[in-house]
Amino acid sequence: LREYIPGYGSVEDREMVYKLSLKTDSLEKELSARQVYFDNLIGVLTSADSTLITESYASYSGGEPQGSIAANTDATGLYFLPPVKGQIIKRYSTTAKHFAIDFGAPKGSVINSVGDGMVIFADWTLSGGNTVIILHPGKVVSVYMHNLSVSVKQGQTIKAGDPIAIIGNSGENTTGPHLHFELWIDLQPVNPENYISL
């Protein structure tokens, strides 16, 4: 009887409004998480390092923070551990705008940090799924996407070879279990194969 009284909708309308309200809340959380992601990444890449980053950098580099992390003026001689035991299934390509290498490995394989550093992002994003971003000395940033789960937290200091995630198939831009791995040096994406012995 209520649905015939002005101001009262049908049960279906109320259910639809409730579902839309839940979706709106989810979208707000996703937008907030993305904003944190971009603020942290842009801050690191533009030398607008937070106190937490510079203090953590000093603690594992043995140096004193100077307000920003020193730039890597010469990338020669930089070598990192492989992030996962697996095969490269998609290579770095500037023409295809794929600024990463994709490693194929069985779902559940452990992903390790390629070097000492500090986790500047460890959360879920729409396109990358469970994502970890690590800042290394010399303004080197490594990015690990599409993980099943993440085992580190933002602000955590880690060592080379420490487990940071489990390979998975999360996020929209994925077609199967793999690791999308990016390496950035001095604001520029670089081909990780030039810095990792595979």
N, C-alpha and C positions, 0 to 999 in steps of 0.2 A: 504494500500500500504506500510506503514511503517514497518509492521511486516515482509515483505520480504527483507528489507534492513538489512544487518548485523549490529548488535549492538542494534537493536530495538526488544524487545520481544512482545509477544502477550498480549492482555488485561488481560487474565487469569494469565499469568506469573507475570505481574506487580501487580495484586491484591494479588497473593500469596506472593510475596515479601513484600508487605505492611502489610499483616496479620502476617507474620513471624516477621517482625520488631516490631509490637505491642506486640507480645508474648514475644519477647526477652526483651523488655522494662519491661514488667510485671515480668518476671523471675528475672531481675536484681533488681527490687524493692523488690521482695520477699526475695532474697538472702541477700540484705542489711538489711531488717527487721529482718531476722533470726539471722544475725550476731549481731545486737544490742541486741536481746533477749538473745543469748548465752553469750555475753560479760557481760551483766548485771547479769545474773543468776550465771555464774561462778565467777564473781567478788564478789558477795555476799557470795556464798558458800565457797570461799577460803579466806575470810577476806580482799580481796582487795577492800574495800569499798571506794566509791567515796566521795568526800567532801560533796556533796549534801546529800548522805545517812547519813553520820555521823552527819551532822548539823541537819537534820530533826529528827534523832533519839534522839539527845540531847533535841530538842524542845518538843518532846512529852513524853520523859521519865523523864525529870527533871534533868538528869545527864549531865556531860560534856563529849563531844566526846573525846575518847582516841586514835583516829586514826583507830580504828576498833570496830565493835559492839561486845560486850562481848558474849562469848560462853555460851550456856545453859548447864551447867554441870550436872544438875539433872532435868529430864523432869517430874518427879512426881509432881503432884499438878497443872499442866498446864491444863486449861479447856477453851474451846472456844465455841462461839455461833454456832448453825447450820447455814450453808450458805444459805439454802433455805428450804421452807416448802415442803416436798415431801418424797417419799419413796426411800429407797436404792434398786436399781435394779441390781447393780453389786458391789460385795464386793472387798476389798483389798486382793490381793493374790500374794505372792512372787513367787509361783510355776508357775502361769500363767503370771508373769511379768506385773501384773496390779497393779501398786503402787498408787492406788487411790480408792475412792469409787464414784460410779455414782449414782446421784439422779435423779429419774424420777419426773417430774412436768409438768404441762401444759405450753405450749409455751407462753411466755410473763410473767411468774412468776418472781418476783424480787429476785435477788441474793444479799446477804448482806456480808460485811466483817465479818470474824469470830472473829476478834480482832482489837485492835488499831494497826496502822502501817503506812507504806509508800508504795505507789504504785511504784514498780520498773520496771514494764512492763505493758502496756495497748495498745495492738495492735492486728493485724490479723496475724495468722500463717497458713501455708498450712494444717498441720495435726490437729491443735487445734482450728482453726477458730479464732473468737474474744476471746482473752485470756487476763486475768488479773493475775499478780503476785504481791503479797504483802509481804513486809518484816516486821516482827513483832519483838518486843524486844526479846533478847535472841537467836538471829540467827534462828528464826522460820520463815519459808517461806510457804505461802499458795498460791495455784495455782487453777485458775478457768477457765475451757475451754468450748468451743462450744457455746458461748453466742450469742444471736441474736444481741445485741448491748452492748457497754461498756459506762458507764457514768462517768468514772474517767480518769485522765490523769497521765502519768508518772511523778513522783516527788511529787504527791499530798499526803498530810498527811490526814489520815482518822481515824475515831473512830469505835469501835466495833458496828456492827449493821447498819452502813452506807450502803445505796444501792450503788452497784458498777457495776451491769450489769443486763441484762434481759436474762432469760434462752432461749436457742434456739437450733439450729441444724446446726451450721456452722462448716466448716472444713471437711477434708476428712475422718477422723476416727470417724464417728458418724452414727448412724442408726435411730435416731429420737431425738426429743427434750429431752435433759437431761443436767445435770451439771456433768462434770468430775472434781472431787475435789481432789487435792493432798495436803499433809501436810509434810513438811520437817523440821527436827530438827537436828542441828549440822551435816549437810552434808548428812543426811540419810533420805530416805523416811520412814514414819511411818504410821501405820494404824490410819486414822483420827477418827475411832470409839472409840479409846482409849482416845481421848481428847475432844470429842464433846458429849454433852448430847442430845440424839435424842429422 
